[in-house]
Amino acid sequence: MSKLRPLHDRVIVKRLEEERVSAGGIVIPDSATEKPTRGKVLAAGTGLLLASGQLRPMGVKEGDVVLFGKYAGQEIKVDGEDLVFLKEDDIVAVLEG
């Protein structure tokens, strides 16, 4: 992947594929699955510049696995990889462990 550096409170995420087999062992085709809402942070900006001039640091860092809204962010293809550009506010949780 090209070296991308998101600005301010932006995050670059690569979607992580969801399980494609049902509990009963039935394989679910791509056309029947929804977009994953879980991803790995590839890069994060420096933080949000507040009106006071102070910088609020990011709550996520490279390598974190995060949950985000189904329709959040902007999808873009870079070097053949599908990535999602999000604002930090679009991330709802960081998965620990």
C-alpha positions in Angstrom: 0.0 0.0 0.0 1.1 3.5 -0.7 2.2 5.5 2.3 -1.0 7.5 3.3 -1.1 9.9 6.2 -4.6 10.9 7.1 -5.0 14.5 8.4 -6.5 15.7 11.6 -9.1 13.3 13.0 -9.3 11.0 10.0 -8.6 7.3 10.1 -7.8 4.8 7.3 -9.4 1.4 7.9 -9.3 -1.9 6.0 -12.5 -3.9 6.4 -12.1 -7.3 8.0 -14.2 -10.0 6.4 -17.0 -11.5 8.4 -17.7 -15.2 8.8 -19.3 -16.6 5.6 -20.6 -19.9 7.0 -23.8 -20.1 9.1 -23.9 -21.9 12.4 -25.5 -24.9 10.6 -22.5 -25.1 8.2 -24.2 -23.4 5.2 -21.9 -21.3 3.1 -23.3 -17.8 2.6 -22.6 -16.2 -0.9 -21.1 -12.8 -1.2 -24.3 -11.4 -2.7 -26.2 -12.2 0.5 -23.8 -10.8 3.0 -23.6 -7.2 4.3 -20.5 -5.1 4.3 -18.3 -5.8 7.3 -18.5 -3.2 10.1 -15.3 -4.3 11.6 -11.9 -3.2 10.4 -8.2 -2.7 11.2 -6.8 0.8 11.5 -4.0 1.2 9.0 -3.2 4.8 9.8 -4.6 7.6 12.0 -4.2 11.4 11.9 -2.7 13.5 14.7 -6.0 14.5 16.3 -8.7 17.1 16.1 -7.7 20.7 16.3 -10.2 22.4 18.7 -11.5 26.0 18.5 -9.2 26.9 21.4 -6.2 25.9 19.4 -5.5 22.8 21.4 -5.0 19.4 19.8 -7.3 16.5 21.0 -5.3 13.4 20.5 -6.7 10.4 18.7 -8.4 7.6 20.7 -7.3 5.0 18.1 -4.0 4.0 16.8 -2.5 1.9 14.0 -3.3 -1.8 14.4 -6.5 -1.3 16.5 -9.5 -3.4 15.4 -12.6 -1.1 15.5 -16.3 -1.2 14.9 -17.9 1.5 12.7 -21.3 2.2 11.1 -22.4 0.2 8.1 -22.6 3.4 5.9 -19.8 5.4 7.6 -16.9 6.9 5.8 -15.9 7.0 2.2 -14.7 3.9 0.4 -11.7 4.2 -1.8 -9.4 1.8 -3.7 -5.6 2.3 -3.2 -3.1 0.0 -4.8 -5.8 -2.5 -5.4 -7.0 -2.6 -1.8 -10.4 -1.4 -0.7 -10.1 1.0 2.2 -12.4 3.1 4.2 -11.6 6.7 5.2 -13.5 7.6 8.4 -13.6 10.5 10.9 -12.8 9.3 14.4 -16.4 10.1 15.4 -17.6 7.4 13.0 -15.9 4.7 15.1 -18.1 3.4 17.8 -15.7 1.0 19.6 -12.3 -0.5 19.8 -12.2 -4.3 20.2 -9.8 -5.2 23.0 -7.9 -8.5 23.1 
